[in-house]
């Protein structure tokens, strides 16, 4: 022994020589490529579908009524006067038993979200039935009978004139403003507020809030009146007033 330490030799891989993967390494590499490809496809699909689509179509023929079951979609009803057809903005349509029916739900999506709204132009004296979950319902200048039911969506009805109105909400607020005395009006909310404005005059009135504010003013309450008003809430305020 001459006392010198042994020298360690490190081998450098030759440039250009491919390193072979083990079978397990190949499986991992292929799986990673597939996962990345799937994510890229989902992102591309999501970006491709992020656009606003507006479809308008008329509904004519012998229609006796309208029925809309719209999930969380918002809807606005505009009075169409003496028009001969209904104008609808959106999609999905069918006619059954003389009633034009639309049922709409957002598809279940992996990425992104869905927002739907409808705008309807409805001729006079064509009854309409609208049901939503969280969508807001608005009426403007409608002449006819209507039934509106929401879960948490607000109901806002302005310049309404017709034979009857039945509006119900679980937790949404209800506001109605009549341009003519209602033959029969029933507006009820469980936890939302109720506010009804009608032309001054005599009415049969049933207006009550279990725990909120209760106000009736500007109208004459009598059991002999030809017009009836029911405005009820469990915990919200109830206000019924005649227009000055």
NORUR-V192257 format. One record per backbone hydrogen bond with DSSP energy under -1.0 kcal/mol. CO is the residue of the C=O (numbers start at 1). NH is the residue of the N-H. E is the energy in kcal/mol with one decimal. If there is no record, write none. Layout:
{{CO & NH & E} {CO & NH & E}}
This chain:
{{14 & 17 & -1.5} {22 & 26 & -2.2} {23 & 27 & -1.9} {24 & 28 & -2.2} {25 & 29 & -2.3} {26 & 30 & -2.5} {27 & 31 & -2.3} {28 & 32 & -2.3} {29 & 33 & -2.1} {30 & 34 & -2.2} {31 & 35 & -2.4} {32 & 36 & -2.5} {33 & 37 & -2.3} {34 & 38 & -2.3} {35 & 39 & -2.2} {36 & 40 & -2.3} {37 & 41 & -2.2} {38 & 42 & -2.2} {39 & 43 & -2.5} {40 & 44 & -2.4} {41 & 45 & -2.4} {42 & 46 & -2.6} {43 & 47 & -2.5} {44 & 48 & -2.0} {45 & 49 & -1.5} {49 & 51 & -1.9} {55 & 90 & -4.3} {57 & 88 & -2.6} {59 & 86 & -2.5} {61 & 63 & -1.5} {65 & 100 & -2.2} {66 & 129 & -2.1} {67 & 102 & -2.4} {68 & 131 & -2.6} {69 & 104 & -2.3} {70 & 73 & -2.6} {71 & 133 & -5.1} {74 & 118 & -2.3} {75 & 138 & -2.5} {76 & 120 & -3.1} {77 & 140 & -2.8} {78 & 122 & -2.4} {80 & 83 & -1.7} {81 & 124 & -2.9} {86 & 59 & -2.9} {87 & 121 & -2.3} {88 & 57 & -2.9} {94 & 101 & -2.7} {96 & 99 & -1.9} {98 & 64 & -3.2} {99 & 96 & -2.2} {100 & 67 & -2.5} {102 & 69 & -2.8} {116 & 74 & -1.5} {118 & 76 & -1.9} {119 & 89 & -1.4} {120 & 78 & -3.7} {121 & 87 & -1.8} {122 & 80 & -3.8} {127 & 66 & -2.0} {128 & 147 & -2.3} {129 & 68 & -3.3} {130 & 149 & -2.4} {131 & 70 & -2.7} {133 & 151 & -1.3} {133 & 152 & -3.0} {133 & 153 & -1.2} {136 & 75 & -2.6} {137 & 156 & -2.9} {138 & 77 & -3.4} {139 & 158 & -2.1} {140 & 79 & -2.7} {142 & 161 & -1.8} {143 & 125 & -3.2} {145 & 128 & -1.9} {146 & 166 & -2.3} {147 & 130 & -2.9} {148 & 168 & -2.6} {149 & 132 & -2.4} {150 & 170 & -1.1} {151 & 171 & -2.4} {154 & 137 & -2.6} {155 & 175 & -2.7} {156 & 139 & -2.3} {157 & 177 & -1.5} {158 & 141 & -1.9} {160 & 179 & -2.5} {161 & 144 & -1.1} {163 & 184 & -1.3} {164 & 146 & -1.7} {165 & 186 & -2.8} {166 & 148 & -2.8} {167 & 188 & -2.5} {168 & 150 & -2.3} {169 & 190 & -1.8} {170 & 191 & -2.2} {173 & 155 & -2.9} {174 & 195 & -2.3} {175 & 157 & -3.2} {176 & 197 & -2.4} {177 & 160 & -2.1} {183 & 228 & -1.1} {184 & 165 & -1.9} {185 & 230 & -2.3} {186 & 167 & -2.7} {187 & 232 & -2.2} {188 & 169 & -2.1} {189 & 234 & -1.2} {190 & 235 & -1.6} {193 & 174 & -2.7} {194 & 239 & -2.5} {195 & 176 & -2.6} {196 & 241 & -2.4} {197 & 178 & -2.9} {198 & 243 & -2.9} {201 & 220 & -2.4} {203 & 222 & -2.6} {204 & 229 & -3.3} {206 & 231 & -2.7} {208 & 233 & -1.7} {213 & 238 & -3.2} {215 & 240 & -2.6} {217 & 242 & -1.8} {220 & 203 & -3.1} {222 & 225 & -1.1} {227 & 204 & -3.2} {228 & 185 & -1.7} {229 & 206 & -2.4} {230 & 187 & -2.9} {231 & 208 & -2.2} {232 & 189 & -2.1} {233 & 210 & -1.9} {237 & 194 & -3.0} {238 & 215 & -2.8} {239 & 196 & -2.8} {240 & 217 & -2.2} {241 & 198 & -2.1}}
